[in-house]
Amino acid sequence: MDCEQVKAILTDAITAEEIVVKQEGTHYKIIVVDDQFDGMSRVKQQQTVYAPLMEKIQDGTLHAITIKAFTSAQWKREKIFNG
């Protein structure tokens, strides 16, 4: 499964201002930016992003995933400080 396929699953399932998917071997790094994450716990944020991918995780298509969820303001700060 390539990055665009993962992004398409997420785009179809959740509303997001921005979705970035990067792949390094079998590991996927997913960044989702949207203000829906404001006030949500980290666990709830990750559950929101994991849910649409669960079928692919369970069948072994997706193995290692790192998820980072940001509000618009948090993402702006992240890009300033971490390029």
OpenMM code with the backbone's topology and positions (N, CA, C; nanometers):
from openmm import Vec3, app, unit

residues = "MET ASP CYS GLU GLN VAL LYS ALA ILE LEU THR ASP ALA ILE THR ALA GLU GLU ILE VAL VAL LYS GLN GLU GLY THR HIS TYR LYS ILE ILE VAL VAL ASP ASP GLN PHE ASP GLY MET SER ARG VAL LYS GLN GLN GLN THR VAL TYR ALA PRO LEU MET GLU LYS ILE GLN ASP GLY THR LEU HIS ALA ILE THR ILE LYS ALA PHE THR SER ALA GLN TRP LYS ARG GLU LYS ILE PHE ASN GLY".split()
positions = [
    Vec3(0.0848, -0.1168, 0.0000),
    Vec3(0.0000, 0.0000, 0.0000),
    Vec3(0.0896, 0.1234, 0.0000),
    Vec3(0.0610, 0.2172, -0.0909),
    Vec3(0.1457, 0.3363, -0.0970),
    Vec3(0.0824, 0.4536, -0.0215),
    Vec3(0.1576, 0.5603, -0.0109),
    Vec3(0.1159, 0.6778, 0.0663),
    Vec3(-0.0155, 0.7367, 0.0156),
    Vec3(-0.0314, 0.7414, -0.1153),
    Vec3(-0.1534, 0.7996, -0.1726),
    Vec3(-0.2766, 0.7171, -0.1382),
    Vec3(-0.2621, 0.5860, -0.1306),
    Vec3(-0.3745, 0.5001, -0.0929),
    Vec3(-0.4139, 0.5229, 0.0526),
    Vec3(-0.3153, 0.5348, 0.1402),
    Vec3(-0.3425, 0.5622, 0.2813),
    Vec3(-0.4101, 0.6982, 0.2945),
    Vec3(-0.3575, 0.7965, 0.2245),
    Vec3(-0.4148, 0.9312, 0.2286),
    Vec3(-0.5588, 0.9306, 0.1773),
    Vec3(-0.5866, 0.8544, 0.0724),
    Vec3(-0.7220, 0.8469, 0.0167),
    Vec3(-0.8203, 0.7879, 0.1176),
    Vec3(-0.7788, 0.6846, 0.1894),
    Vec3(-0.8649, 0.6248, 0.2923),
    Vec3(-0.8985, 0.7286, 0.3983),
    Vec3(-0.7969, 0.8011, 0.4434),
    Vec3(-0.8184, 0.9024, 0.5468),
    Vec3(-0.9038, 1.0178, 0.4955),
    Vec3(-0.8766, 1.0635, 0.3742),
    Vec3(-0.9510, 1.1753, 0.3158),
    Vec3(-1.0987, 1.1409, 0.3003),
    Vec3(-1.1280, 1.0169, 0.2637),
    Vec3(-1.2671, 0.9737, 0.2484),
    Vec3(-1.3395, 0.9632, 0.3823),
    Vec3(-1.2649, 0.9355, 0.4891),
    Vec3(-1.3271, 0.9048, 0.6178),
    Vec3(-1.3330, 1.0213, 0.7162),
    Vec3(-1.2353, 1.1105, 0.7115),
    Vec3(-1.2332, 1.2192, 0.8101),
    Vec3(-1.2138, 1.3541, 0.7417),
    Vec3(-1.2688, 1.4550, 0.8046),
    Vec3(-1.2501, 1.5913, 0.7569),
    Vec3(-1.1172, 1.6410, 0.8120),
    Vec3(-1.0333, 1.6939, 0.7259),
    Vec3(-0.9043, 1.7449, 0.7713),
    Vec3(-0.8593, 1.8576, 0.6805),
    Vec3(-0.7955, 1.9549, 0.7424),
    Vec3(-0.7382, 2.0668, 0.6672),
    Vec3(-0.6195, 2.0198, 0.5837),
    Vec3(-0.5428, 1.9278, 0.6423),
    Vec3(-0.4237, 1.8764, 0.5731),
    Vec3(-0.3945, 1.7351, 0.6219),
    Vec3(-0.3563, 1.6484, 0.5298),
    Vec3(-0.3139, 1.5123, 0.5633),
    Vec3(-0.1824, 1.4867, 0.4904),
    Vec3(-0.0812, 1.4462, 0.5671),
    Vec3(0.0497, 1.4154, 0.5102),
    Vec3(0.0820, 1.2705, 0.5465),
    Vec3(0.1179, 1.1912, 0.4466),
    Vec3(0.1565, 1.0520, 0.4706),
    Vec3(0.2940, 1.0303, 0.4087),
    Vec3(0.3858, 0.9817, 0.4909),
    Vec3(0.5202, 0.9482, 0.4431),
    Vec3(0.5477, 0.8028, 0.4771),
    Vec3(0.6210, 0.7368, 0.3902),
    Vec3(0.6515, 0.5954, 0.4090),
    Vec3(0.8019, 0.5744, 0.4104),
    Vec3(0.8468, 0.4972, 0.5087),
    Vec3(0.9866, 0.4556, 0.5169),
    Vec3(0.9856, 0.3043, 0.5333),
    Vec3(1.0008, 0.2329, 0.4239),
    Vec3(0.9906, 0.0871, 0.4289),
    Vec3(0.8480, 0.0465, 0.4616),
    Vec3(0.8312, -0.0257, 0.5731),
    Vec3(0.6972, -0.0677, 0.6143),
    Vec3(0.6365, 0.0256, 0.7181),
    Vec3(0.7059, 0.1339, 0.7488),
    Vec3(0.6596, 0.2285, 0.8505),
    Vec3(0.5963, 0.3506, 0.7841),
    Vec3(0.4771, 0.3864, 0.8306),
    Vec3(0.4075, 0.5040, 0.7793),
    Vec3(0.4031, 0.6111, 0.8872),
    Vec3(0.4334, 0.7337, 0.8478),
    Vec3(0.4197, 0.8493, 0.9362),
    Vec3(0.3041, 0.9322, 0.8825),
    Vec3(0.2052, 0.9535, 0.9674),
    Vec3(0.0842, 1.0238, 0.9262),
    Vec3(0.0675, 1.1487, 1.0112),
    Vec3(0.0484, 1.2610, 0.9437),
    Vec3(0.0189, 1.3875, 1.0108),
    Vec3(-0.1177, 1.4330, 0.9623),
    Vec3(-0.2057, 1.4627, 1.0570),
    Vec3(-0.3387, 1.5122, 1.0232),
    Vec3(-0.3583, 1.6446, 1.0954),
    Vec3(-0.3996, 1.7457, 1.0200),
    Vec3(-0.4189, 1.8797, 1.0747),
    Vec3(-0.5652, 1.9184, 1.0594),
    Vec3(-0.6288, 1.9517, 1.1707),
    Vec3(-0.7652, 2.0027, 1.1667),
    Vec3(-0.8028, 2.0535, 1.3052),
    Vec3(-0.8878, 2.1540, 1.3077),
    Vec3(-0.9279, 2.2112, 1.4356),
    Vec3(-1.0238, 2.1219, 1.5137),
    Vec3(-1.0707, 2.0121, 1.4542),
    Vec3(-1.1530, 1.9172, 1.5292),
    Vec3(-1.0747, 1.8561, 1.6456),
    Vec3(-0.9420, 1.8610, 1.6394),
    Vec3(-0.8585, 1.8037, 1.7441),
    Vec3(-0.8442, 1.8954, 1.8657),
    Vec3(-0.8904, 2.0187, 1.8542),
    Vec3(-0.8812, 2.1142, 1.9650),
    Vec3(-0.9591, 2.0611, 2.0851),
    Vec3(-0.8925, 2.0480, 2.1975),
    Vec3(-0.9556, 2.0018, 2.3203),
    Vec3(-0.9672, 1.8501, 2.3317),
    Vec3(-0.9281, 1.7775, 2.2292),
    Vec3(-0.9324, 1.6308, 2.2304),
    Vec3(-0.8065, 1.5769, 2.2967),
    Vec3(-0.8201, 1.4697, 2.3714),
    Vec3(-0.7010, 1.4058, 2.4286),
    Vec3(-0.6184, 1.3444, 2.3154),
    Vec3(-0.4909, 1.3212, 2.3418),
    Vec3(-0.4032, 1.2588, 2.2415),
    Vec3(-0.4586, 1.1219, 2.1991),
    Vec3(-0.5101, 1.0481, 2.2975),
    Vec3(-0.5653, 0.9157, 2.2681),
    Vec3(-0.6834, 0.9278, 2.1722),
    Vec3(-0.7745, 1.0200, 2.1986),
    Vec3(-0.8918, 1.0389, 2.1130),
    Vec3(-0.8495, 1.0849, 1.9732),
    Vec3(-0.7489, 1.1721, 1.9656),
    Vec3(-0.6978, 1.2163, 1.8355),
    Vec3(-0.6484, 1.0963, 1.7549),
    Vec3(-0.5688, 1.0112, 1.8194),
    Vec3(-0.5140, 0.8948, 1.7494),
    Vec3(-0.6237, 0.7967, 1.7104),
    Vec3(-0.7225, 0.7785, 1.7981),
    Vec3(-0.8339, 0.6890, 1.7657),
    Vec3(-0.9097, 0.7389, 1.6432),
    Vec3(-0.9256, 0.8705, 1.6333),
    Vec3(-0.9959, 0.9305, 1.5199),
    Vec3(-0.9248, 0.8987, 1.3888),
    Vec3(-0.7930, 0.9018, 1.3910),
    Vec3(-0.7151, 0.8760, 1.2697),
    Vec3(-0.6992, 0.7253, 1.2444),
    Vec3(-0.6829, 0.6470, 1.3501),
    Vec3(-0.6681, 0.5019, 1.3352),
    Vec3(-0.7940, 0.4346, 1.2809),
    Vec3(-0.9113, 0.4815, 1.3234),
    Vec3(-1.0375, 0.4129, 1.2925),
    Vec3(-1.0543, 0.3776, 1.1444),
    Vec3(-1.0358, 0.4725, 1.0517),
    Vec3(-1.0540, 0.4370, 0.9110),
    Vec3(-0.9485, 0.3395, 0.8572),
    Vec3(-0.8367, 0.3275, 0.9277),
    Vec3(-0.7274, 0.2404, 0.8829),
    Vec3(-0.7319, 0.1018, 0.9468),
    Vec3(-0.8241, 0.0827, 1.0407),
    Vec3(-0.8250, -0.0391, 1.1217),
    Vec3(-0.8331, -0.1674, 1.0385),
    Vec3(-0.9131, -0.1684, 0.9340),
    Vec3(-0.9246, -0.2884, 0.8505),
    Vec3(-0.7894, -0.3251, 0.7895),
    Vec3(-0.7164, -0.2250, 0.7417),
    Vec3(-0.5854, -0.2489, 0.6795),
    Vec3(-0.4807, -0.2889, 0.7831),
    Vec3(-0.4958, -0.2399, 0.9055),
    Vec3(-0.4050, -0.2786, 1.0136),
    Vec3(-0.4317, -0.4239, 1.0519),
    Vec3(-0.5592, -0.4589, 1.0659),
    Vec3(-0.5951, -0.5945, 1.1075),
    Vec3(-0.5577, -0.7002, 1.0046),
    Vec3(-0.5680, -0.6661, 0.8756),
    Vec3(-0.5337, -0.7673, 0.7746),
    Vec3(-0.3839, -0.7682, 0.7407),
    Vec3(-0.3065, -0.6816, 0.8080),
    Vec3(-0.1615, -0.6814, 0.7909),
    Vec3(-0.1098, -0.5963, 0.6761),
    Vec3(-0.2012, -0.5305, 0.6034),
    Vec3(-0.1586, -0.4437, 0.4936),
    Vec3(-0.0756, -0.3276, 0.5465),
    Vec3(-0.1193, -0.2716, 0.6589),
    Vec3(-0.0435, -0.1660, 0.7274),
    Vec3(0.0128, -0.2261, 0.8548),
    Vec3(0.1390, -0.1984, 0.8802),
    Vec3(0.2017, -0.2592, 0.9976),
    Vec3(0.2388, -0.1535, 1.1016),
    Vec3(0.3392, -0.0772, 1.0755),
    Vec3(0.3880, 0.0215, 1.1723),
    Vec3(0.3407, 0.1607, 1.1314),
    Vec3(0.2709, 0.2265, 1.2238),
    Vec3(0.2150, 0.3586, 1.1948),
    Vec3(0.2452, 0.4530, 1.3100),
    Vec3(0.2892, 0.5727, 1.2757),
    Vec3(0.3033, 0.6806, 1.3728),
    Vec3(0.2065, 0.7899, 1.3313),
    Vec3(0.1250, 0.8338, 1.4267),
    Vec3(0.0256, 0.9369, 1.3967),
    Vec3(0.0526, 1.0596, 1.4819),
    Vec3(0.0517, 1.1746, 1.4159),
    Vec3(0.0573, 1.3024, 1.4863),
    Vec3(-0.0615, 1.3845, 1.4389),
    Vec3(-0.1392, 1.4325, 1.5337),
    Vec3(-0.2560, 1.5140, 1.5014),
    Vec3(-0.2355, 1.6529, 1.5605),
    Vec3(-0.2657, 1.7544, 1.4813),
    Vec3(-0.2448, 1.8928, 1.5217),
    Vec3(-0.3676, 1.9769, 1.4888),
    Vec3(-0.3896, 2.0809, 1.5689),
    Vec3(-0.4822, 2.1856, 1.5274),
    Vec3(-0.4052, 2.2746, 1.4299),
    Vec3(-0.4748, 2.3654, 1.3645),
    Vec3(-0.4076, 2.4564, 1.2698),
    Vec3(-0.2977, 2.5366, 1.3384),
    Vec3(-0.3281, 2.5895, 1.4569),
    Vec3(-0.2303, 2.6708, 1.5301),
    Vec3(-0.1099, 2.5868, 1.5727),
    Vec3(-0.1354, 2.4653, 1.6206),
    Vec3(-0.0260, 2.3770, 1.6614),
    Vec3(0.0624, 2.3406, 1.5421),
    Vec3(0.0012, 2.3159, 1.4267),
    Vec3(0.0753, 2.2796, 1.3062),
    Vec3(0.1627, 2.3957, 1.2601),
    Vec3(0.1083, 2.5160, 1.2689),
    Vec3(0.1848, 2.6347, 1.2305),
    Vec3(0.3104, 2.6460, 1.3179),
    Vec3(0.2943, 2.6269, 1.4503),
    Vec3(0.4091, 2.6317, 1.5420),
    Vec3(0.5075, 2.5186, 1.5125),
    Vec3(0.4559, 2.3999, 1.4871),
    Vec3(0.5409, 2.2838, 1.4576),
    Vec3(0.6282, 2.3102, 1.3354),
    Vec3(0.5698, 2.3666, 1.2319),
    Vec3(0.6456, 2.3954, 1.1096),
    Vec3(0.7504, 2.5035, 1.1332),
    Vec3(0.7199, 2.6006, 1.2170),
    Vec3(0.8163, 2.7071, 1.2467),
    Vec3(0.9363, 2.6498, 1.3224),
    Vec3(0.9083, 2.5676, 1.4250),
    Vec3(1.0157, 2.5183, 1.5103),
    Vec3(1.0887, 2.3967, 1.4547),
    Vec3(1.0218, 2.3173, 1.3741),
    Vec3(1.0834, 2.1932, 1.3254),
    Vec3(1.0964, 2.1863, 1.1739),
    Vec3(1.0679, 2.2968, 1.1093),
    Vec3(1.0851, 2.3047, 0.9651),
    Vec3(0.9946, 2.2126, 0.8939),
] * unit.nanometer
topology = app.Topology()
chain = topology.addChain("A")
for resn in residues:
    res = topology.addResidue(resn, chain)
    for name in ("N", "CA", "C"):
        topology.addAtom(name, app.Element.getBySymbol(name[0]), res)
